[in-house]
Amino acid sequence: MNKIRKGDQVIVLTGRDKGKRGTVLSRESEDRIVVEGVNVVKKHVKPNPMKGTTGGVVDKTLSIHQSNVAIFNPATGKADRVGIKLVADAKTNKTTKVRVFRSSGDEIKA
């Protein structure tokens, strides 16, 4: 179970964009994520008339390692760690894994 998922609000802990907050747009691989407005670089693009693209300098968002971000806890307004809790359903007698904030134990709404 991934502790950080698409759509989560995260805070960058290290690197050039330390302290920035953004939403996870996608997961590139098992350990890399793309965060909105973080790790944005300038890329020089050649024009390609066959595809209809114009050349120039474009902004591109690159991935960041998930160990460099922490999930944002709106209750405290700070970064927080994620824990996994097993919740039992009384009707079906099945247990499901739920992500919780480590500081408070509150469930993370995704």
N, C-alpha and C positions, 0 to 999 in steps of 0.2 A: 504494500500500500504506500503510495507516494504521499509524503507529508505536505508537500507544496503542489497545488493543482492549478489548472487553468482557471482564471477568474479571481484568484486570491489577491488581496492587497499585501504587498511585501515592502520591506525597507532594506536598502542596500547597506551592508555592514562594512565592507572593505572596498578599496579601489578608488578609481577616479571619481565615481559617482556616489561616494559614501554619503549616507544621510538622505538620499533621494527616495521617494515613495512612488510606487507604481503598481499597475495591475499586470499579472502574469498573462501574456497573450497566448503562449504555446509552450510545449515541451519539445525541444529539439532532439534530445536523447534521454537516456536514463538519468543523467546527472546535469544536464544543461537546460536552462529555461530562457525564454525571451520575455523581458519586462518592458512595459511601455515607457518610453522616455529615458531609458537607461542604456548605456553602452552604444550611443548613437555615433556613427562615424560618417565621414564624407567619402563617397565613392565616385570616381570619375568613370563615366559611362560613354562609350563610343556610340555615335548614331547608327541605327540599323534601319534603312528604308524598307527592307523586306518585312520587318516586324512592325514598322510604323513608330519606332521609338526615336526620340530626339536625343542628341548627346548633351552632355553637361555634367555638373556636379550634383549628385543627389544624396540625401540623407538616408542611411540604412541602419536599422536596429539589429545589432548582433546579439548572440546569446551570452549568458553569464552563468557561471557555475552556481548550482543551487546552495552550496555551502557558504557563499558570499551574501546570501539574503536570509532574512528572518521574516516570519509572518507578522503582520500588523494587528495588534489587539486594539479595537476601537474603544473598549471600556477603559483601558489605562492610557491609551494614546502612545504606546511604546511598542518596541519589537518584543516578540515572545517566542518561546519554543513550542513545538507541537508534540503532543503525546497521543497514544492510541488507547482507547478504552473499549472494553467489550460490553455491549448492552444486550440484555436478554429480552426477547419479545414474549410476552405472557401467552398470547394466543397460539402462536405457531411453535413455541419452544425452540426457537433458533436464536443464536447470538450473532450480532453484527458488530463490525469494527467501526468506531466513530472517532473522528479527530477532535481533540480537546486542547485548550490552552493549558500549558504546564503550570502557569502561575495561579490561575483561578479554578481550573477544572471545568470551565464552561465549554459547551460544544461549539465548534466552529461552523458557522453558517456559510455554506458554499453557494 
